[in-house]
């Protein structure tokens, strides 16, 4: 019997049909709080795929014990010479919320202007600094690779899993 070919007749495949989490990955960046001494770019990450930043948080592994210290990290997208702040994506680090080891400090919800293209950079900028004396942790970024989602959606539109 000959192979009947893909059964695509009458099927509508959208990104909603793809399992949640597909294309999502976490990137961990070690950050020593005492190194945040000057306002400006802390991390500039060249993006090699089309995607978006969905969330970010800081995970403390060495507590900050000196009171009254603070820093704000803001997520931005740089495309060519233009850098754009995201809607949300602001992480406020203080002595109080980075004191217990194992603490998680969440950034504000990212709700817009968070998409980047291949060749853009994800930039994390520091501001509102009162220099830390100690403390460290990982800055975790949840990034979705839309190139992966697009490839899965194209594959799903070509072949039916329920012939």
DRENMARLUM-68932 format. One record per residue: x, y, z of N, C-alpha, C, O, CB in turn. Coordinates in steps of 0.1 Angstrom, whole numbers, plus 2048, in hexadecimal, padded with zeros to 3 digits. Glycine has a CB too. Layout:
// residues N
REC  nX  nY  nZ caX caY caZ  cX  cY  cZ  oX  oY  oZ cbX cbY cbZ
REC   X   Y   Z   X   Y   Z   X   Y   Z   X   Y   Z   X   Y   Z
...
//
This chain:
// residues 163
REC  nX  nY  nZ caX caY caZ  cX  cY  cZ  oX  oY  oZ cbX cbY cbZ
REC 808 7F4 800 800 800 800 809 80C 800 813 80D 807 7F6 800 80C
REC 806 816 7F8 80D 822 7F7 80B 82B 803 800 82B 809 80A 829 7EA
REC 815 833 806 813 83C 811 809 847 80D 80B 84D 803 821 843 815
REC 7FF 849 815 7F4 852 812 7F8 861 812 7F1 86A 80E 7E8 850 81A
REC 804 864 818 808 872 819 802 879 826 7FA 873 82D 804 87A 80D
REC 806 885 828 802 88C 834 7F3 88F 833 7EE 892 828 80A 899 836
REC 7EC 88E 83E 7DE 891 83F 7DC 89F 845 7DB 8A1 851 7D7 887 849
REC 7DD 8A9 83C 7DC 8B7 840 7CE 8BD 83D 7CC 8C9 840 7E7 8BF 83A
REC 7C6 8B6 836 7B9 8BC 832 7B1 8BF 83D 7AE 8B7 846 7B2 8B2 829
REC 7AC 8CC 83E 7A3 8D0 848 7A9 8D3 856 7A2 8D5 85F 798 8C6 84A
REC 7B7 8D3 857 7BD 8D5 863 7C2 8E4 865 7C6 8EA 85B 7C9 8CC 865
REC 7C0 8E9 870 7C5 8F6 873 7CF 8F5 87E 7CB 8F1 88A 7B9 900 877
REC 7DB 8F8 87C 7E6 8F7 886 7EA 905 889 7EE 90E 881 7F2 8EF 880
REC 7EA 908 896 7EE 915 89B 7F8 913 8A7 7FA 908 8AB 7E2 91E 8A0
REC 7FE 91E 8AB 807 91D 8B6 800 918 8C3 807 912 8CC 80E 92A 8B9
REC 7F3 91A 8C4 7EC 915 8D0 7EC 906 8D1 7EA 900 8DB 7DE 91A 8D0
REC 7EE 8FF 8C5 7EF 8F0 8C5 7FC 8EB 8CA 7FD 8DF 8CC 7EC 8EB 8B7
REC 806 8F3 8CC 813 8EF 8D0 813 8EF 8DF 80E 8F7 8E6 81E 8F8 8CA
REC 81A 8E4 8E5 81A 8E3 8F3 821 8EF 8FA 82B 8F4 8F5 822 8D6 8F7
REC 81B 8F3 905 821 8FE 90C 82F 8FB 910 833 8F0 914 819 902 919
REC 838 905 90F 846 903 912 84F 8FF 906 85B 8FF 907 847 8F8 91C
REC 849 8FC 8FB 851 8F9 8EF 858 905 8EB 853 910 8EA 848 8F4 8E3
REC 865 904 8E9 86E 90F 8E5 873 917 8F1 87B 920 8EF 867 917 8DB
REC 86E 915 8FD 871 91C 909 87E 917 90F 880 90B 910 866 91D 913
REC 887 920 913 893 91C 91A 897 926 924 894 932 923 89E 91A 90F
REC 89E 921 92E 8A3 92A 939 8B2 92C 936 8B9 923 934 8A0 925 947
REC 8B6 939 938 8C4 93C 937 8C8 942 945 8C2 94C 949 8C7 946 92B
REC 8D2 93C 94B 8D7 941 958 8E4 949 957 8ED 944 951 8D9 935 962
REC 8E4 955 95C 8F0 95E 95C 8F4 961 96A 8EC 966 972 8ED 96B 954
REC 900 95D 96D 905 960 97B 907 96F 97D 90D 975 974 912 958 97E
REC 903 974 988 904 982 98B 909 984 999 902 980 9A2 8F6 989 988
REC 914 98B 99A 919 98F 9A7 915 99D 9AA 918 9A6 9A2 929 98E 9A8
REC 90D 99F 9B4 906 9AC 9B6 910 9B7 9B9 90E 9C3 9B5 8FD 9AB 9C2
REC 91C 9B5 9BF 926 9BF 9C1 92C 9C4 9B4 932 9CF 9B4 931 9B9 9CA
REC 92A 9BD 9A9 92F 9C2 99C 926 9CC 996 929 9D2 98C 931 9B6 993
REC 91A 9CE 99B 910 9D8 996 914 9E5 99C 90E 9E9 9A6 902 9D4 99A
REC 91E 9EC 996 923 9F9 99C 920 A05 994 920 A10 999 932 9F8 99E
REC 91D A03 987 91B A0E 97E 90E A0B 976 90C A00 971 927 A10 974
REC 905 A15 975 8F9 A13 96D 8FD A11 95E 905 A18 959 8F0 A1F 96E
REC 8F6 A08 958 8F9 A05 94A 8F6 9F6 946 8F0 9EF 94E 907 A09 946
REC 8FB 9F2 93B 8F9 9E4 936 901 9DB 93F 90D 9DC 940 8FD 9E3 927
REC 8FA 9D1 945 900 9C6 94D 903 9BA 944 90D 9B4 944 8F7 9C3 959
REC 8F9 9B7 93C 8FA 9AB 933 8F5 9B0 925 8EB 9B7 924 8F2 99F 938
REC 8FC 9AC 91A 8F7 9AE 90D 8F9 9A0 906 904 99B 904 900 9B9 905
REC 8ED 99A 903 8ED 98C 8FE 8E8 98D 8EF 8DD 990 8ED 8E4 983 906
REC 8F1 989 8E6 8ED 989 8D8 8E4 97D 8D6 8E7 972 8DA 8FA 988 8CE
REC 8D9 980 8CF 8CF 975 8CD 8D1 96F 8BF 8D1 976 8B5 8C0 97B 8CE
REC 8D2 962 8BE 8D4 95B 8B2 8C8 955 8AC 8C8 94D 8A2 8DE 950 8B4
REC 8BC 959 8B1 8AF 954 8AD 8A5 95E 8AF 8A7 967 8B7 8AC 946 8B3
REC 899 95D 8A9 88E 965 8AB 886 960 8B7 884 954 8B9 884 966 89F
REC 883 969 8C1 87C 964 8CD 877 970 8D5 875 97B 8D1 885 95B 8D5
REC 875 96D 8E2 870 976 8EC 875 973 8FA 877 967 8FD 861 978 8EB
REC 876 97D 902 878 97B 910 86B 97A 918 864 984 917 882 986 916
REC 868 96F 91E 85B 96E 925 85B 972 934 852 977 939 856 960 924
REC 867 96F 93A 868 973 949 876 972 94D 87F 96D 946 85F 969 951
REC 879 978 959 886 977 95F 885 978 96E 87C 97E 973 88F 982 959
REC 88F 972 975 88F 972 983 89E 970 988 8A6 96C 980 886 968 98A
REC 8A0 974 994 8AD 973 99A 8AC 968 9A5 8A4 969 9AE 8B3 980 9A0
REC 8B6 95F 9A5 8B6 954 9AF 8C3 956 9B7 8CE 956 9B2 8B6 946 9A8
REC 8C2 959 9C4 8CD 95C 9CD 8D4 950 9D2 8CE 946 9D6 8C8 964 9DA
REC 8E2 950 9D0 8EA 945 9D6 8F4 94A 9E0 8FA 942 9E7 8F1 93D 9CB
REC 8F7 957 9E0 8FF 95D 9EB 8F8 969 9EF 8F6 973 9E8 90E 960 9E6
REC 8F3 969 9FC 8EB 974 A01 8F2 982 A02 8FE 982 A04 8E5 971 A0E
REC 8EA 98C A00 8EF 99A A03 8EC 99D A11 8E0 99D A15 8E9 9A4 9F8
REC 8F5 9A1 A19 8F3 9A4 A27 8F4 9B2 A2B 8EF 9B6 A36 8FC 99C A2F
REC 8FA 9BB A23 8FB 9C9 A26 8ED 9D0 A23 8E9 9CF A17 907 9CF A1F
REC 8E7 9D6 A2C 8DA 9DD A2A 8DB 9E9 A21 8E6 9EF A1F 8D4 9E1 A38
REC 8D0 9EC A1B 8CF 9F8 A13 8D4 9F8 A05 8D7 A03 A00 8D5 A03 A1B
REC 8D7 9ED A00 8DD 9EC 9F2 8D1 9E8 9E8 8C8 9E2 9EC 8E8 9E1 9F2
REC 8D3 9ED 9DC 8C9 9EB 9D2 8CE 9EC 9C4 8D8 9F3 9C1 8BD 9F4 9D4
REC 8C8 9E6 9BA 8CA 9E7 9AC 8BE 9E3 9A4 8B6 9DA 9A9 8D7 9DF 9A8
REC 8BC 9EA 999 8B1 9E6 990 8B6 9E1 983 8BF 9E8 97D 8A7 9F2 98E
REC 8B2 9D6 97E 8B6 9D1 971 8A9 9D1 968 89F 9CD 96C 8BB 9C2 972
REC 8AB 9D7 95C 8A1 9D8 953 8A4 9D1 946 8AF 9D2 941 89E 9E7 950
REC 89A 9C9 941 89C 9C1 935 899 9CA 929 88F 9D1 929 893 9B5 934
REC 8A1 9CA 91E 89F 9D2 912 8A3 9C9 906 8AB 9BF 907 8A8 9DF 913
REC 89F 9CE 8FB 8A2 9C8 8EE 8AA 9D2 8E6 8A6 9DD 8E4 896 9C3 8E6
REC 8B6 9CE 8E1 8BE 9D7 8D8 8BD 9D1 8CA 8C2 9C6 8C8 8CC 9D9 8DE
REC 8B9 9DA 8C1 8B8 9D6 8B3 8C0 9E1 8AB 8BB 9EC 8AA 8A9 9D4 8AD
REC 8CC 9DE 8A6 8D4 9E8 8A0 8D8 9F3 8AA 8DD 9EF 8B5 8CD 9EF 894
REC 8D5 9FF 8A8 8D8 A0A 8B1 8CD A0E 8BA 8CE A16 8C3 8DC A17 8A9
REC 8C2 A07 8B9 8B6 A0A 8C1 8B4 A00 8CC 8B4 9F4 8CA 8A9 A0A 8B8
REC 8B3 A05 8D8 8B1 9FD 8E4 8A3 A00 8EA 8A0 A0C 8EC 8BC 9FE 8EF
REC 89B 9F6 8EC 88D 9F8 8F1 88B 9F1 8FE 88E 9E5 8FF 883 9F3 8E6
REC 885 9F9 908 881 9F2 914 875 9EA 912 86C 9ED 90A 87E 9FD 91F
REC 875 9DE 919 869 9D6 918 85E 9DC 921 861 9E4 92A 86C 9C7 91D
REC 852 9D7 91F 847 9DA 929 848 9D0 934 845 9C4 931 839 9DB 922
REC 84C 9D4 93F 84F 9CB 94A 85E 9C7 949 866 9CD 943 846 9BE 949
REC 861 9BC 950 86F 9B7 950 879 9BF 958 884 9C1 955 874 9B7 941
REC 873 9C5 963 87C 9CD 96C 87E 9C5 979 875 9C0 97F 875 9DB 970
REC 88B 9C3 97C 88E 9BB 988 895 9C4 992 89F 9CA 990 898 9AF 984
REC 88E 9C5 99E 893 9CD 9A9 89A 9C5 9B3 893 9BD 9BA 887 9D6 9AF
REC 8A7 9C6 9B4 8AF 9BE 9BE 8B2 9C7 9C9 8B7 9D3 9C7 8BC 9B8 9B7
REC 8B0 9C3 9D6 8B3 9CA 9E2 8BA 9C1 9EC 8BA 9B5 9EA 8A6 9D1 9E8
REC 8C0 9C7 9F6 8C6 9BF A00 8BC 9B6 A07 8BF 9AB A0A 8CD 9C9 A0B
REC 8B0 9BC A09 8A5 9B4 A0F 8A1 9A8 A07 89F 99D A0D 899 9BD A12
REC 89F 9A9 9FA 89A 99E 9F3 8A5 994 9ED 8A2 98A 9E8 892 9A3 9E7
REC 8B2 998 9EF 8BD 98F 9EC 8C4 98A 9F8 8CF 984 9F7 8C6 996 9E2
REC 8BE 98B A04 8C5 987 A10 8C4 978 A12 8CE 972 A15 8BF 98E A1C
REC 8B8 971 A12 8B9 963 A14 8BE 95B A08 8B9 95D 9FD 8AA 95E A18
REC 8C8 953 A0A 8CC 94A 9FF 8C1 941 9FB 8B9 93C A03 8D9 941 A04
REC 8C0 940 9EE 8B5 938 9E8 8A8 940 9E5 89F 93B 9DF 8B1 92D 9F2
REC 8A9 94D 9E8 89D 956 9E5 89C 958 9D6 8A6 958 9CE 89F 964 9EC
REC 890 95A 9D1 88D 95D 9C3 887 96B 9C3 87D 96E 9CA 883 952 9BD
REC 88C 973 9BA 887 981 9B8 882 982 9AA 88A 981 9A0 892 98C 9BB
REC 875 983 9A8 86F 984 99B 86F 992 995 86E 99C 99C 861 97F 99B
REC 872 993 988 870 9A0 981 861 9A2 97F 859 999 981 878 9A0 973
REC 85E 9AF 97C 850 9B1 978 84C 9AA 96C 855 9A6 964 84E 9C1 976
REC 83F 9A7 96A 83B 99F 95F 83E 9A6 952 83C 9B2 950 82B 99D 960
REC 843 99E 948 846 9A4 93B 83A 9A2 932 835 997 930 853 99C 935
REC 835 9AE 92E 828 9AE 927 829 9B3 919 81F 9B3 911 81E 9B5 92E
REC 834 9B8 914 835 9BD 907 843 9C2 903 84C 9C3 90C 82B 9C8 905
REC 845 9C4 8F6 852 9C9 8F1 85D 9C0 8F4 868 9C4 8F6 855 9D7 8F5
REC 85A 9B3 8F5 864 9A9 8F9 869 9A0 8EE 870 996 8F1 85E 9A1 904
REC 865 9A3 8E2 869 99A 8D7 876 99F 8D0 878 9AB 8CE 85D 999 8CC
REC 87E 995 8CC 88A 999 8C5 88C 990 8B9 885 986 8B7 897 997 8CF
REC 894 995 8B0 897 98E 8A3 8A6 989 8A4 8AE 98D 8AC 895 997 897
REC 8A9 97F 89B 8B6 97A 89A 8BF 986 897 8BC 98E 88E 8B7 970 88E
REC 8CA 988 89E 8D3 993 89D 8D1 99E 8A7 8DA 9A7 8A8 8D2 998 88F
REC 8C6 99E 8AE 8C3 9A8 8B8 8CB 9A4 8C5 8D1 999 8C5 8B4 9AA 8BB
REC 8CB 9AC 8CF 8D1 9A9 8DC 8C7 9AB 8E7 8BF 9B4 8E7 8DE 9B1 8DE
REC 8C8 9A2 8F1 8C0 9A4 8FD 8CA 9AB 907 8D5 9A6 909 8BB 996 903
REC 8C5 9B6 90C 8CE 9BE 914 8C7 9C0 922 8BB 9C2 924 8D0 9CD 90E
REC 8D0 9BE 92D 8CB 9C0 93A 8D3 9CC 940 8E0 9CB 940 8CD 9B3 943
REC 8CC 9D6 944 8D2 9E3 948 8D0 9E5 956 8C5 9E3 95C 8CD 9EF 93F
REC 8DA 9EA 95D 8D9 9ED 96C 8D6 9FC 96E 8DB A04 966 8E5 9E9 974
REC 8CF 9FF 978 8CC A0D 97C 8C9 A0E 98B 8C8 A03 991 8C1 A13 973
REC 8C6 A19 990 8C2 A1B 99E 8CB A13 9A7 8C7 A0C 9B0 8B4 A17 9A0
REC 8D9 A16 9A6 8E2 A0E 9AE 8E6 A14 9BB 8E9 A20 9BC 8EF A0C 9A5
REC 8E6 A0C 9C5 8EC A0E 9D2 8F5 A02 9D3 8F0 9F8 9D7 8E2 A11 9DE
REC 902 A03 9D0 90B 9F8 9CE 90A 9ED 9D9 90B 9F1 9E5 919 9FC 9CC
REC 908 9E1 9D5 909 9D6 9DF 917 9D3 9E3 921 9D6 9DB 903 9C9 9D8
REC 919 9CD 9EF 926 9C9 9F3 929 9BB 9F1 934 9B6 9F0 928 9CD A02
REC 91E 9B3 9F0 91F 9A5 9EF 911 9A0 9E9 908 9A7 9E7 922 99E 9FC
REC 911 993 9E7 905 98C 9E2 907 988 9D3 90E 98F 9CB 8F9 996 9E2
REC 901 97D 9D0 902 977 9C2 8F6 96E 9BF 8F0 969 9C9 90F 970 9C0
REC 8F4 96B 9B3 8EA 962 9AF 8EA 960 9A0 8F3 964 999 8DC 966 9B4
REC 8DF 95A 99B 8DD 958 98D 8D1 960 988 8C7 960 98F 8DB 949 98A
REC 8D3 967 97D 8C8 96E 977 8C3 964 96C 8CA 960 963 8CD 97C 970
REC 8B7 960 96E 8B1 956 965 8A7 95D 95B 89F 965 95F 8A9 94B 96D
REC 8A9 95A 94E 8A1 960 943 899 955 93D 89F 94B 938 8AA 967 939
REC 88C 956 93C 884 94C 934 882 952 926 87C 95C 924 876 94A 93B
REC 889 94B 91D 889 950 90F 882 945 906 884 939 908 897 952 90A
REC 879 94A 8FD 872 941 8F4 878 943 8E6 879 94E 8E1 862 944 8F4
REC 87C 938 8E1 881 937 8D3 876 936 8C9 871 92B 8C7 88C 92C 8D1
REC 872 941 8C3 867 941 8B9 86B 93A 8AC 862 935 8A5 862 94F 8B6
REC 878 939 8A9 87C 931 89E 878 922 8A0 873 91C 896 88B 932 89B
REC 87A 91D 8AC 876 90F 8AF 866 90E 8AE 862 904 8A8 87A 90C 8BD
REC 85F 917 8B3 850 917 8B3 84C 917 8A4 843 90F 8A0 84A 922 8BA
REC 852 920 89C 84E 920 88E 851 913 887 848 90F 87F 855 92C 887
REC 85C 90D 889 85F 900 883 855 8F5 887 851 8ED 87F 86E 8FC 887
REC 852 8F5 894 848 8EB 899 83B 8ED 892 834 8E4 88E 847 8EB 8A8
REC 836 8FA 892 829 8FD 88C 829 8F9 87D 81F 8F4 878 826 90C 88D
REC 834 8FC 876 835 8F8 868 834 8E8 866 82D 8E3 85D 842 8FD 861
REC 83B 8E1 86F 83A 8D3 86E 82C 8CD 871 828 8C4 86B 844 8CD 878
REC 826 8D4 87B 819 8CF 87F 80F 8D2 874 805 8CA 872 814 8D6 88C
REC 811 8DC 86C 808 8DF 861 809 8D6 855 800 8D4 84D 809 8ED 85C
REC 815 8CF 855 818 8C6 849 813 8B8 84C 80F 8B1 843 826 8C6 846
REC 813 8B4 859 810 8A6 85C 806 8A5 867 806 8AC 871 81D 89E 860
REC 7FC 89C 865 7F2 899 86F 7F7 88E 878 7FC 884 874 7E4 896 869
REC 7F5 890 885 7F9 885 88F 7ED 87C 890 7EE 871 897 7FD 88C 89C
REC 7E1 87F 88B 7D5 877 88C 7D0 874 87E 7C6 87A 87A 7CB 87D 895
REC 7D7 86B 876 7D2 869 868 7C4 863 868 7BF 860 85D 7DC 860 861
//
